[in-house]
Amino acid sequence: MILNRKSDRAVLTFPGGMASLVSEQVTDGLLENAKHNHVASYFLQTALHPALLDLLLCAHSLGLTTSLDTNIDPLQEWRGVKDLLEYTNIFLLNATEARAIA
């Protein structure tokens, strides 16, 4: 859910099973039938982190474009994103996220 005011915007996310998604669930068969691989809420998908670089490399090797939308890091650590940028075609972030990651 997105709450939007004139000068501010808040995104409310129900995490559900996000933290349990692992790269093995994103099979080569899924990627072979795709044109683009989008990763959203990076900091909430903690089980995906260890193999996400390999997943992005696989997507590129299959000719997919990739995008990454970090959203806010609830731990305020902002780790791991820079390593993924070389294999990210579209990086979606707001000014607050950009300052924290930089």
N, C-alpha and C positions, 0 to 999 in steps of 0.2 A: 504494500500500500504506500502511495506517495502522498504526502501532505505538502501542499505548496502555498506559500505566502508570497507577497510581492518581493521580498528580499531574502527569503530563506526557503529551504526545502528539506523535508525529513523523509527518510525511507524507513518504513517499518517492515521487518522481515521476520517471518516465522521460520526458524531454522529447521524444524522437522528432522529429516535424516541427513541434512547436508554434511554434518561432521563425519558421517560414516561412509561417504562415497569414496571408493578407491579406484585407481586407474584401471584395474583389471575389469571393472564393470563397463568401461568404455572400450569395447572390443574393436579390433581391426575391421570387422564386418560393419560395425556402425560407422566408423570413420570412412570406409570405402564408399559408403552410400551418402556421404555428406559433401558439402562444398565449403563449409565453414565450421570451425570449432570455437565456441564461446565459453569462457570460464567466468562465472559471476560469483560474487561474494567470496572471493579468494580466502579471506581471513576466517571465514566460517567453515571452509571445507578442509579442515586440518588433516584428515586421513589421505587426502589427495596430494598434499604437498610433497611428500618424498619422491613421487614418480611423475609429477606434473611436467617437469622439463622434458622427460622422455616422451610423454604424451604429446607435447607440443612439437617435438622433433618428428614424431611419427606422423602427426597431422600434416606437417610441412612436406614430408617425404611423399605423402599421398596427394599432394597438390592442393591441400586445404589452406585457406587463410585462417588466421586466428585472432581472437580478441580476448582481452583481460579487463575485467571490471572488479577492482579490489573491494570497493566499499570501505567502510570504517573498520579499523582493527580494534576490536573490543579490548585487547590487551595493551594497545598503544605501543607495540614493539615494531611494527612495520617491517618485518624481516622477510626475505626470500623473493621479493618482487623484482628487484634489480636483475637477478639471475635469469629471469624469464623474459625480459624485455627484448633480447636479441631475436627471440622466436615468436614475438607478439607483433602482429601487423597493426592492430588497433588497440590502443591503450586508453581506457575510459576512466577518468578520475576527475574529481573536483579540486578546487584550489586548496582546501584543507588537506586532502589526501596527497596532493602533489608536494606540498611543503613538508609533510611528515615523512614521505618516502625519500625525498631529496636530502 
